[in-house]
Amino acid sequence: MSLYPKSANALIEQLSKLPGVGRKTAQRLAFYILKSDIEDIKNLSESITNIKKNIIFCDCCGAMTENTICEICTDSDREDSVICVVEEPKDIYAFEKTNSFKGRYHVLGGVLSPLDGVGPDDLNLKSLYERVEHGMEIILATNPSIEGDTTSLYLAKMLENLGAKVTRLARGLPVGSDLEYMDELTLARAMEGRTVV
């Protein structure tokens, strides 16, 4: 027999599916929602629906946007000669918070992981290759993990064949960590100290 009414249990179950949210945190969130004003809850519900309904991925770089092409790709003040390659759209915002990078981005949509069945055809690589011009700098900013390093090594070889100057973020980022959790100073220094692959 459950301790909570059916609708409370259903909400707790859904909230506990969120990353980093265990059952106890889900219970606290459910009780917070229960005590909240109905207008606040309607706004929360509407925001969740709108993000799923309105957010798409940029046709050029793969970043999150509500338009066909994102604001970064349409920004004429950005450097066209440098592309920073990241794993996921959320990684772009980690760099943008540092205000240290003024080039373009490209989102892979994951990393190579043969054990999980993720190969080159499963990543957003074709459009990256189409964007590369001879002499352009490509910064490989994958997470410092086995899969991230494998992806970087693969991309370095492919991009060098296209005549690009390939660099990697400087070491000093903790191995096994995610870029989105890095502080701005660490990311800014890693970007400044990037090295040739």
Buried (B, 14 or more C-beta within 10 A) or exposed (E): EEEEEEEBBEBBEEBBEEEEBEEEBBBEBBBEBEEEEEEEEEEEEEEEEEEEEEEEBBEBBBBBBEEEEBEBBEEEEBEEEBBBBBBBBBBBEBBBBBEBBEBBBBBBBBBBBEEEEBEEEBBBBEEBEEBBEEEBBBBBBBBBBBBBBBBBBBBBEBBEEBEBBBBBBEEEBEEEEBBBEBEBEBBBBBBEEBEEB
